[in-house]
Amino acid sequence: MCGEIIPYQYKVLNDEVEGIPPSHAIGNFQLAAGEEEGIYGGMLFQDSDVGKWIEAASYALDWEKNPLLEEQIDGLVCLMKKAQGEDGYLNTYYTCKKPGERFTNIAHGHELYCAGHLLEGAVAYAKVTGKEEFLHIMIKYIELLREKIGAGQGQMRIYPGHPELEMALYKLYQYTKEEKYLDFMEYFIKERGSQPSFLEKDSGFGEQFKDKWFGLTYHQAHRPVAEQREAVGHAVRAMYLYAAMADLAGEKGDEQLKQSLRALWDDVTGKKMYLTGAVGSEAHGESFGTAYDLPNDRAYAETCASIGLIFWAKRMLRLEKDSRYGDVLEQALYNGAISGISEDGKKYFYVNPLMMLPEEAEARYDLQHVSKERTSWFGCACCPPNVARLIASLKDYIYEDNEGNENLEKGLYIHLYVEGEMRFGRNGESGFAVEGDYIKNGRIRYTYKGKTAEKAIYFRIPSWCGRWEIRLNDERIMGGEADGERDEEAAKRLKKGYAAINRQWQEGDTVDVAFEIKPRLVFANPKVWADAGRCALMRGPVVYCLEEKDNGKNLNAIVVKGKEGWTLGWREEQGYLDGEAAISFPAEREDAEEWGNALYRYKKSARKEIKAVAIPYHSWGNRGCGEMAVWMRVE
Amino acid sequence: MCGEIIPYQYKVLNDEVEGIPPSHAIGNFQLAAGEEEGIYGGMLFQDSDVGKWIEAASYALDWEKNPLLEEQIDGLVCLMKKAQGEDGYLNTYYTCKKPGERFTNIAHGHELYCAGHLLEGAVAYAKVTGKEEFLHIMIKYIELLREKIGAGQGQMRIYPGHPELEMALYKLYQYTKEEKYLDFMEYFIKERGSQPSFLEKDSGFGEQFKDKWFGLTYHQAHRPVAEQREAVGHAVRAMYLYAAMADLAGEKGDEQLKQSLRALWDDVTGKKMYLTGAVGSEAHGESFGTAYDLPNDRAYAETCASIGLIFWAKRMLRLEKDSRYGDVLEQALYNGAISGISEDGKKYFYVNPLMMLPEEAEARYDLQHVSKERTSWFGCACCPPNVARLIASLKDYIYEDNEGNENLEKGLYIHLYVEGEMRFGRNGESGFAVEGDYIKNGRIRYTYKGKTAEKAIYFRIPSWCGRWEIRLNDERIMGGEADGERDEEAAKRLKKGYAAINRQWQEGDTVDVAFEIKPRLVFANPKVWADAGRCALMRGPVVYCLEEKDNGKNLNAIVVKGKEGWTLGWREEQGYLDGEAAISFPAEREDAEEWGNALYRYKKSARKEIKAVAIPYHSWGNRGCGEMAVWMRVE
């Protein structure tokens, strides 16, 4: 899919795709570089789209060499160099549109956020290609920021309104090993939440945003981060902040931060996360709602927030190997994150509701944030390049081999089951070939290639799976036998949800991992009022949904009955997503016709037996506009 | 209840109730009259509250003489006289705050709306007391309006942005019999919807309201009213307009208008009305949503809109005697209208949701229109005096004896079953004493008093009742025997839902009407997604609800099972509304505790058997803040 997305997005950022309003993202750099005349266009954080795109393109280069793509990046880097101020400052909005207003609106101006995304792009490009020009540009900018910002005399005591630079600085530290970048990141994290907060004095948004949704909680700045226990405010900001906190906690072994992170994790995944791994249920302020408030039609569930949850989960895994983080990583990845992109890679959802009623979405003011179909681009286009960099960097999420940090657990941990290869050792000289199709049938085979070597390999046993087995050289060595979720007995023999094989690996050794992967009904905690009396359908980590295309209008008249007679259909047969099944199942449908003109009456609806069809949630809306529902009525 | 409400509201309008921000309503008249100095306060339609209060107070005087109250009204009339311009103009907002801007913002300025409410007050006061000074003041103003507005040369071709004056003019016509007022009202109704509309050029609201919700449909001005078939836009405006259209259609026998009214009625009551008789499901624009879009938590369901529906229903009944209008009148009256007022008469709901989750209502931006508890008054206080005038004029809704208009059906029609007396004849010399308690036990007795006289009396047989009987002098003469709703066989012997007794009435004749009144479950059309898988509970015309006070938190975890074991409790036993039953019934409750920290899982919730308690919806929120739900889960 990367092969399509990245060139497409490059064209969009260059304003070369017909029918899409200009992004101005690259144009703004041309302006700042003095190569073009005109006026700044787009959001004040338009620079970040270029940073994210370069990051995504860099990861793509790691999959496959591509001289054209490299040339395009180099062209952008050349622009950046010209756009950069002599002092190192690099932000086209403040350079072209608001000269003299640098660092005056840290709360909402996204200046440090843009720096973060450009820096992530620079580190990624350097890492993949070894070319460091962009990195040096960014280091020059970071040095300017380090000079201006901090607790010292004459410095601005600030931190990013929208966290992002923190994660980027940690990457810079990892790449350069220079402690000062870690210190700078730590300063940002520890400073956040100190009172009184500079954020309240910032110029901020317009008057219409002067309400409680845009206060300190919006920025997770209501108290020091190490004291935070509940996820509040802007969901993407929260996810990026928590991810950076986990970076820092892992690096430093900071127990206070870890405690805060565990509580925040429990709060998010135990009370505020949609089944799809989406977070942020409140459109106003793009923010977390109260516990268990997860309405399906009004969900904000921003694509970027699911991606942020994936970033955070990955870093929690680095912090402590517990499969619950991997489970959520997988859940967000296969559902709420990739639902943000169409099958052809060229259309995007910003908001990912779990129920779509097109007429209501069109007519209701409180649903105006919801889009009935994916669109080609957005004025605020944070999501598309974010999906691109997530997908392009997928291999960073699959497995992890921690070395060299005493605060981290040792061993090779497999978090996701994806075909390809898995390398380890000093120069990646050993490894496994990975074959199979986990999403399709739950089976995947690891074949060892390399010199005989001792290594502990840990396989995540997903909590959605009760019946599974691991075979070493065709001999069963472990397994679970539960009919439902996690086999609690088998779980006792796992290490926090991971099955360990520690041995001398020899060329040709095979490990077969097999998970029973069958459609199952999932229920929500009764406190989730929006899902009361309803169930969802999952298969493996994939959440399903009903679409009007397969089931006709009025999906809320369909009632799931029992679990017999379920059948799978595949893409080649029915036109669904590659390798994933559509699921047909017997259900009942209330008959609205039989009601005539009645709106209310004593008699329950008559019902008809029907065959309902569910498809993976992430692929909804690829066949035109219509109703969609994840949560179905059940009795 | 009137005895409490009217003096309380007088104090509020005089800014004499501690703890309530000043209304300024009477103060503005003092200002315009030159009796006080200061600045105009409150909404631009603050005058209307005084008009409505005088109207309510006048009806109260009709129940019972009250010299103090009459003095208070006379005092206000005296103020009005002084506040009136020499040319007759009377509006304190434009006089005190926007001199020179008369008639520049008809779309949203509420100038004609205020004229309408003052006129309704003036007519009511004249009718009840015979004192016409206020009426003459208002006639002078109306004459000014008649001079300025119309289709003639040099006149403004406008009509009220918010309908109201139309109904008032019809009342003026009925009182004075002067055709010119009927003509003026007809002009307004026929002119509405002509294109291009002056409304689009009006100054209107601020920028934030320049969206599709505030266009021509908001004012029901998108096409001529006789061509309208679907209810759209601001719900109160729509109700007041349709009511006036029915006045006109009844007066003129206008078949085109009648056709439009029947279609609009079907659209509202068949697709857009809450079970409580509330209308207008969309907060933005206080407007109708699309068909079947009736969310319970986000309902706007303005008290005034239910009252407007009652106005309309009453006028439809005048137009054609069909019990479906009476049924809705009763449904709105006993539920969505009086839910707007607390049991002590001093607190009010503007918005009447059918589900309340206090934490969400507090936290969610899209629920900010919803109030968790009734409040003492509002900045925009249209509802409280509207409830007051509705309750004070209740006897106008109980029965109707049409005489003297050839377009109306003859006979005495009983629409509501309420104790008291019912008079007819030229000077009201004949009549019935009415005793019983319809809401409590469905029984009511009519005893004839007066000279022997022939008269056709029609009794509405409510569609909610399948088993009923009418006994004349203790002998059963009619009845229904259905177990559920309307007995269709018996209905054939009715005249559009009314049971007729046409005879020579003699002193002491009795008619006993008895309706089987038992708790029953009600279901919504499957197209109403918000009520899918749910049922409501009614008893007679009264809609019930669950409250946290009786059932604990998380009402959505309660599931109604079957219809056995239902018991009634009365106010004296359990502290509920006078004469109305609380209903206890066996149900099941999902056990959230048993879930631990899980948000989603495979296993359905375990359930406990519980005794649930429902109380009348209109009396919810009288015992503190908590959850409330009308629609309950059912299997």
Interface residues (C-beta under 8 A of the other chain):
Chain A: Q208 D211 W213 D266 T269 G270 K271 M273 L275 E282 A283 H284 G285 G289 T290 D293 R298 L357 E359 E360 A363 R364 Y365 D366 G484 E485 R520 L521 V522 F523 A524 N525 P526 K527 V528 W529 A532 G533 R534 A536 N554 N556 A557 V559 E590 D591 A592 W595 N597 A598 L599 Y600 R601 Y602 K603 K604 S605 R633 E635
Chain B: Q208 D211 W213 D266 T269 G270 K271 M273 L275 E282 A283 H284 G285 G289 T290 D293 R298 L357 E359 E360 A363 R364 Y365 D366 G484 E485 R520 L521 V522 F523 A524 N525 P526 K527 V528 W529 A532 G533 R534 A536 N554 N556 A557 V559 E590 D591 A592 W595 N597 A598 L599 Y600 R601 Y602 K603 K604 S605 R633 E635
